[in-house]
Amino acid sequence: MPRRASRAAAYGRYARNAMVQGAAAELFKMWAVTVRARCGHLDGRIVLCLHDELLVHCPIEHDEAVSAIVEDCLREAAQRWAPGCGVRFISDTTIVRSWSDAKGSKPAAVRPDPAASPP
């Protein structure tokens, strides 16, 4: 009997996890669709969706505006997905030259320093 109870408990955990993961995926898709719709006029486009991350490429002159749109779209998607929900959804948005810079310990400068001499 203990094995049967253990197996039943595991099935319950799997079912709850599937619900949480599925809900998170739905929110993420809504966020990505909203970002895609709102960044087009700034030549911003989603080039990678990985787990809970969006990589958006845009011209450097629109980096701040696109960053703000990404953050606003998360709040908007969360409000549409779960209206009245008291949970705050926040994004950790970083502006970098390349995705590898976002994953490293020290991102490269976004804009070249005019005072710096060329290599």
Secondary structure, 3 states (H helix, E strand, C coil): CHHHHHHHHHHHHHHHHHHHHHHHHHHHHHHHHHHHHHHHHHCCEEEEEECCEEEEECCHHHHHHHHHHHHHHHHHHHHHHCCCCCCCCCCCCCCCCCHHHHHCCCCCCCCCCCCCCCC
